[in-house]
Amino acid sequence: MLLKEFLLPLEMTQRDLARAICVPYQRVNEIVRGRRGISPSTALRLSKFFGVSPGFWTNLQLRWDLYHAQLSEAEQLEAIRPHEPLKAVNAAYLSEGEAGYWREKALNKGL
């Protein structure tokens, strides 16, 4: 996302971004290649530079981490059966949009 949604439209290189946010080029390159996550420190720097909230970056990272955890642990998660009385309580804590998002993910990925 960093490359496609931010760097390419701005015609900015990874090196340009690294210099601008005062981090090593390798950090930006590893984030772009999906080999490194966005730390809180990097989120603060990206936030200041691009003018979006730090939460934008940390939420992207969290969603990415959850998605991959869900894929890698799908078999184990499938074996877990919810405690019946908690089903309704847990459903109350998810917004309709969040529930729909995860339901759609599960249907599309066979989770």
N, C-alpha and C positions, 0 to 999 in steps of 0.2 A: 504494500500500500504506500509506503514512504516513497518508493521510486515512482510508481505509476500516478499517484494522486498529488504528489507534491513536487518531486524533483523534475520529472519530465516536463510537466506544464510550465514550470519556471525556467526551463532550460538550464538547470543547475546540476553540476556534477556532485558526486558523493564527496569528492575532495573539497569542493566549495562549501558544502554543508559542514563538513568536519571542521574546517577552519572557522566558519561563522559561529559555530556553537562550542568551539574550543575543546574538541575531543579528537583523539587519534582517528585517522582515516579508517583504520582497521575496524573500529567500533561501528562506524556507519555502514561500511561494506558488509560486515557480518549481520547487521540488522536487516539490510536489504536482501541478503541471501538467505534469510531465515535461519541463520546459525547462532543467533544471539537474540535475547529478548531485550525489551526496552525497560531499563532500570528506572527507578524513580528519579535519579539524577539526570538521566538522558531525557526522560519525560519533561522535566522542568526546563531543560535547555531547548528542546523542540517546541515546547509550548511558548516560550518567550520569543523564539525566532519566527515561528509561523503564525503566532497570534491566536492559537487555540488553547483550550484549557489543558492543564497537566492530566486531568481526569480522562480527557479524550484519548491520550496515549496509553495511560495505564489500563483503561477499559478495553482498548484494542488488544493489549497484551494479555489481559485476563481472559478475554473471550477466546483468543488463540490458544492459550494454555488449556482452558477447559475443553475446547473442541478436540485437541489432540489427546488429552487425558481420556475423554469419552471414547475416542476411537481405539486407543491402545488398551483400555480396560473394559471394552464392550462385553466380552465374554463373562468376566467376573461380575460386572454390574448386572448382567442379565440373570445371574444366579441369585441375586439378592431380592428377596420378597419384602415389600413394605409392611410395616406393622399396620394393620387395618385401621385402628382409630386415628392414626396420624395422616392418613391419606387426605382427609378433608382439611385438616389443619395446614398441611403443606400446600395444598391447592390455594388456600386463602392468602398465602404469602407471595405467590407469583401473580404478577399483573397478567391481564389477559394477553397482552402483547408478548410478554416473556414466555408464557405457557405456549402460545401459538408458535413462537420462534423455535422452541425446543421440540415441540411436536412435529413441526415441519422438517427440522433437521433429522429427527429420528426416522420419519417416514422416507425421506430421500436417501438416507445413508443405511437404512436397514438396521438402525440401532435399537 
